[in-house]
């Protein structure tokens, strides 16, 4: 995704297919509730590092790879998503 596209999404705000989640130092507790909701509807985009007021807070650059691994691993965890989705 380009920076321009990301800025367009953020400026439009949250809606049926867009959800912002704070994730400065960890994944949000309700991330997979949103993933599940999007999987059960027509999809959507979750933007990590942005709060509900469209403020870009970012993600701690030291844990970006760790968060990506957690998302991949938890996507295959039946206690988080069932059926699993990757």
DRENROBA-986647 format. One line per field, with one value per residue: residue number from 1; residue in three letters; x, y, z of N, C-alpha, C in turn. Coordinates in steps of 0.1 Angstrom, whole numbers. Example, Ala and Ser with C-alpha at 12.3 -4.5 7.8 and 13.67 -1.06 7.14 Angstrom:
# DRENROBA-986647
pos = 1 | 2
code = ALA | SER
nc1 = 132 | 128
nc2 = -57 | -22
nc3 = 78 | 71
cac1 = 123 | 137
cac2 = -45 | -11
cac3 = 78 | 71
cc1 = 132 | 129
cc2 = -33 | 0
cc3 = 78 | 79
This chain:
# DRENROBA-986647
pos = 1 | 2 | 3 | 4 | 5 | 6 | 7 | 8 | 9 | 10 | 11 | 12 | 13 | 14 | 15 | 16 | 17 | 18 | 19 | 20 | 21 | 22 | 23 | 24 | 25 | 26 | 27 | 28 | 29 | 30 | 31 | 32 | 33 | 34 | 35 | 36 | 37 | 38 | 39 | 40 | 41 | 42 | 43 | 44 | 45 | 46 | 47 | 48 | 49 | 50 | 51 | 52 | 53 | 54 | 55 | 56 | 57 | 58 | 59 | 60 | 61 | 62 | 63 | 64 | 65 | 66 | 67 | 68 | 69 | 70 | 71 | 72 | 73 | 74 | 75 | 76 | 77 | 78 | 79 | 80 | 81 | 82 | 83 | 84 | 85 | 86
code = UNK | UNK | UNK | UNK | UNK | UNK | UNK | UNK | UNK | UNK | UNK | UNK | UNK | UNK | UNK | UNK | UNK | UNK | UNK | UNK | UNK | UNK | UNK | UNK | UNK | UNK | UNK | UNK | UNK | UNK | UNK | UNK | UNK | UNK | UNK | UNK | UNK | UNK | UNK | UNK | UNK | UNK | UNK | UNK | UNK | UNK | UNK | UNK | UNK | UNK | UNK | UNK | UNK | UNK | UNK | UNK | UNK | UNK | UNK | UNK | UNK | UNK | UNK | UNK | UNK | UNK | UNK | UNK | UNK | UNK | UNK | UNK | UNK | UNK | UNK | UNK | UNK | UNK | UNK | UNK | UNK | UNK | UNK | UNK | UNK | UNK
nc1 = 9 | 6 | 19 | 2 | -22 | -28 | -30 | -53 | -72 | -71 | -80 | -106 | -117 | -131 | -153 | -177 | -159 | -134 | -112 | -96 | -68 | -51 | -17 | 8 | 28 | 20 | -3 | -37 | -61 | -87 | -83 | -87 | -115 | -124 | -111 | -125 | -151 | -149 | -142 | -166 | -182 | -180 | -153 | -125 | -103 | -78 | -62 | -33 | -18 | -31 | -54 | -89 | -96 | -84 | -57 | -24 | -4 | 15 | 37 | 59 | 90 | 108 | 94 | 79 | 83 | 79 | 52 | 40 | 46 | 32 | 5 | 3 | 7 | -14 | -36 | -38 | -46 | -70 | -83 | -85 | -95 | -119 | -133 | -98 | -78 | -56
nc2 = -12 | 22 | 53 | 74 | 62 | 51 | 74 | 85 | 65 | 68 | 95 | 93 | 79 | 56 | 29 | 6 | -11 | -3 | -2 | 12 | 6 | 10 | 2 | 5 | -8 | -34 | -60 | -51 | -61 | -67 | -73 | -97 | -100 | -81 | -90 | -114 | -104 | -90 | -112 | -126 | -109 | -88 | -85 | -62 | -36 | -34 | -10 | -7 | 11 | 35 | 57 | 59 | 85 | 92 | 98 | 93 | 71 | 53 | 24 | 8 | 6 | -14 | -37 | -45 | -67 | -88 | -84 | -89 | -117 | -126 | -120 | -137 | -163 | -163 | -162 | -187 | -200 | -219 | -210 | -183 | -178 | -195 | -212 | -215 | -189 | -178
nc3 = 0 | -8 | 6 | 0 | -6 | 19 | 35 | 23 | 31 | 59 | 61 | 53 | 74 | 98 | 90 | 76 | 63 | 72 | 98 | 126 | 147 | 177 | 182 | 194 | 210 | 212 | 200 | 196 | 220 | 210 | 183 | 168 | 170 | 153 | 129 | 126 | 123 | 98 | 82 | 82 | 69 | 41 | 40 | 47 | 58 | 82 | 100 | 116 | 143 | 143 | 159 | 170 | 164 | 141 | 145 | 138 | 154 | 151 | 152 | 174 | 161 | 168 | 173 | 151 | 133 | 151 | 158 | 133 | 130 | 152 | 143 | 121 | 134 | 153 | 136 | 128 | 150 | 166 | 189 | 186 | 160 | 143 | 117 | 111 | 96 | 71
cac1 = 0 | 14 | 16 | -9 | -35 | -30 | -35 | -67 | -80 | -72 | -88 | -120 | -122 | -136 | -166 | -180 | -148 | -122 | -111 | -83 | -64 | -38 | -8 | 21 | 37 | 14 | -15 | -49 | -68 | -99 | -79 | -93 | -129 | -125 | -108 | -137 | -163 | -146 | -143 | -180 | -190 | -174 | -139 | -122 | -89 | -75 | -50 | -27 | -11 | -40 | -65 | -102 | -97 | -75 | -43 | -14 | 5 | 26 | 41 | 73 | 97 | 116 | 85 | 71 | 85 | 73 | 37 | 37 | 47 | 20 | -7 | 3 | 5 | -27 | -45 | -40 | -50 | -84 | -89 | -87 | -103 | -124 | -121 | -86 | -77 | -42
cac2 = 0 | 34 | 63 | 82 | 54 | 50 | 87 | 86 | 57 | 75 | 107 | 89 | 75 | 42 | 26 | -8 | -19 | 2 | -2 | 17 | 0 | 14 | -9 | 11 | -17 | -48 | -61 | -48 | -73 | -70 | -74 | -108 | -98 | -73 | -99 | -123 | -96 | -88 | -125 | -130 | -100 | -87 | -81 | -49 | -33 | -30 | -2 | -7 | 23 | 47 | 57 | 62 | 99 | 93 | 102 | 82 | 70 | 44 | 11 | 7 | -1 | -26 | -49 | -47 | -81 | -96 | -83 | -96 | -131 | -129 | -120 | -150 | -174 | -163 | -164 | -202 | -205 | -221 | -203 | -169 | -178 | -208 | -219 | -206 | -182 | -173
cac3 = 0 | -9 | 16 | -5 | -4 | 34 | 39 | 18 | 40 | 72 | 60 | 52 | 87 | 100 | 84 | 75 | 58 | 77 | 113 | 131 | 159 | 183 | 183 | 196 | 216 | 212 | 192 | 204 | 225 | 202 | 169 | 161 | 169 | 140 | 118 | 125 | 117 | 84 | 75 | 81 | 60 | 28 | 41 | 51 | 61 | 96 | 100 | 130 | 146 | 142 | 169 | 165 | 160 | 129 | 148 | 135 | 165 | 147 | 159 | 178 | 150 | 173 | 174 | 139 | 129 | 162 | 156 | 120 | 133 | 161 | 135 | 113 | 143 | 159 | 125 | 126 | 163 | 167 | 200 | 182 | 148 | 139 | 112 | 110 | 83 | 70
cc1 = 9 | 10 | 4 | -22 | -38 | -35 | -50 | -76 | -82 | -81 | -103 | -126 | -127 | -150 | -168 | -168 | -134 | -122 | -97 | -80 | -51 | -30 | 6 | 31 | 32 | 2 | -27 | -56 | -80 | -96 | -87 | -109 | -132 | -122 | -120 | -149 | -161 | -147 | -157 | -188 | -183 | -160 | -137 | -107 | -88 | -62 | -44 | -19 | -18 | -51 | -78 | -105 | -89 | -61 | -34 | -4 | 17 | 27 | 55 | 81 | 105 | 107 | 77 | 71 | 78 | 57 | 33 | 37 | 35 | 7 | -8 | 1 | -9 | -38 | -48 | -43 | -65 | -91 | -91 | -96 | -107 | -135 | -110 | -85 | -63 | -42
cc2 = 12 | 44 | 71 | 75 | 53 | 63 | 89 | 77 | 63 | 87 | 104 | 85 | 60 | 41 | 11 | -17 | -13 | 3 | 3 | 10 | 6 | 1 | -5 | 0 | -32 | -48 | -58 | -61 | -77 | -71 | -85 | -108 | -91 | -82 | -108 | -116 | -94 | -101 | -129 | -120 | -100 | -82 | -66 | -47 | -28 | -22 | -1 | 6 | 36 | 46 | 60 | 76 | 103 | 98 | 90 | 82 | 61 | 32 | 12 | -1 | -13 | -38 | -52 | -61 | -91 | -96 | -90 | -112 | -135 | -130 | -133 | -162 | -174 | -165 | -179 | -208 | -206 | -214 | -188 | -169 | -192 | -207 | -210 | -200 | -177 | -165
cc3 = 0 | 3 | 13 | -3 | 11 | 39 | 35 | 28 | 53 | 72 | 59 | 65 | 87 | 94 | 84 | 71 | 63 | 92 | 117 | 144 | 164 | 185 | 186 | 200 | 217 | 203 | 201 | 208 | 217 | 187 | 162 | 161 | 156 | 128 | 116 | 118 | 102 | 76 | 73 | 73 | 46 | 28 | 46 | 54 | 76 | 95 | 114 | 131 | 144 | 152 | 162 | 160 | 148 | 132 | 145 | 146 | 162 | 155 | 162 | 168 | 155 | 174 | 162 | 134 | 139 | 160 | 143 | 123 | 142 | 153 | 127 | 122 | 148 | 148 | 123 | 140 | 164 | 178 | 197 | 170 | 145 | 129 | 111 | 96 | 82 | 57
